[in-house]
Amino acid sequence: MALDELKAAVPDFAKDLKLNLGSVIGNSDLPQQQLWGTVLACAIASRSPKVLRELEPEARANLSAQAYTAAKSAAAIMAMNNVFYRTRHLLSDPEYGTLRAGLRMNVIGNPGVEKTDFELWSLAVSAINGCGQCLDSHEQVLRKAGVDREIIQEAVKIASVIQAVGVTLEAEAVLAE
């Protein structure tokens, strides 16, 4: 199993990450599509080749073709939106918030999977990318759809652990050169 190989690659000084990786993925209460869509979108957002290589095959095996594509779409669209909306939020001139975005985001309206799944994946990627405005927006959509806070927090936990594992493994690869 690729998850075991990824856990084995985590150095001893990051044992907590190894344990957390096993628990947030291996013991998740999320339905398979929500879990593996979150894992795939976050593995992409982590920008870690090792994390993506190890987690993608299992994500592909646990997702329909539509869900696999939608999870990749969530990572892609949030890579753009998180930069755009975070920047508008951080600029001190509030006029930027009144300007038309003018960016195509059709996939959000028609992701090819349940809207709540796509929103959950988008929220998790937004957590990695640090866009508070996107986090708030996706959380509000999820809560209005009846998604419990525990589910939302679980997606954020997956995002945080995958990101931390990616950072740690990439740092170790650089230090080993």
QUIFEN-V110064 format. One record per run of one state. SS is the DSSP state (hx for helix, st for strand, lp for the rest). FROM is the first residue (numbers start at 1). LEN is the number of residues. If there is no record, write none. Layout:
SS FROM LEN
SS FROM LEN
//
This chain:
lp 1 1
hx 2 8
lp 10 2
hx 12 15
lp 27 5
hx 32 14
lp 46 3
hx 49 14
lp 63 2
hx 65 26
lp 91 3
hx 94 5
lp 99 7
hx 106 4
lp 110 5
hx 115 15
lp 130 2
hx 132 13
lp 145 4
hx 149 28
lp 177 1
//
